[in-house]
Amino acid sequence: MKISKEKRDKISEQILALLYHSFPKALYTAEISRECARDEEFIKNLMFSLKDKNLVLSIKKNEKGKDFIRRIRWQLTSPAYQAYHLSSNV
């Protein structure tokens, strides 16, 4: 099934809002997909497209500096957080 660009953009906005409200805590792909009620692979695909636009950061290490083997955590970039923060205060 193909999802339109408009719907992909709305889901991406929902993801960015979720990350904004959880900032500075980074969320795993599984947590994001659960909140958005979407498939993990679909969300992962969207996350990488948001990363290409410099809106999110992928965190592939735990707090101790050890690499994750199969997991990725996501967080808003500072410029994206600032943009959301400014728009929410208007």
C-alpha positions, 0 to 999 in steps of 0.5 A, spaced: 500 500 500 502 506 498 501 512 502 501 519 499 506 524 500 501 529 504 499 523 509 507 522 510 508 529 512 502 529 517 505 523 520 512 526 520 509 532 523 506 528 529 513 524 530 516 531 531 511 533 536 512 527 540 520 528 540 519 535 542 514 533 548 519 528 550 526 533 549 531 532 551 529 524 552 531 520 546 526 515 544 527 508 541 523 507 534 519 502 537 516 507 542 515 512 536 511 507 532 507 505 538 505 512 540 503 513 532 500 507 531 504 505 525 509 499 523 516 500 526 519 499 519 515 505 516 517 509 522 524 507 521 524 509 514 520 516 516 526 517 521 531 516 516 528 521 511 527 526 517 535 525 519 536 527 512 533 534 513 537 535 519 531 535 523 532 529 528 539 525 530 540 518 531 543 516 537 546 509 536 550 508 543 547 507 550 549 512 556 555 508 557 558 509 550 557 502 548 554 501 541 547 498 540 547 492 535 539 493 533 536 499 536 536 506 534 534 512 539 532 519 536 532 526 538 530 533 535 536 537 533 537 543 537 535 548 531 529 543 530 527 544 537 528 551 537 524 552 531 518 548 535 519 552 541 519 559 538 512 557 534 509 554 540 510 560 544 507 565 539 
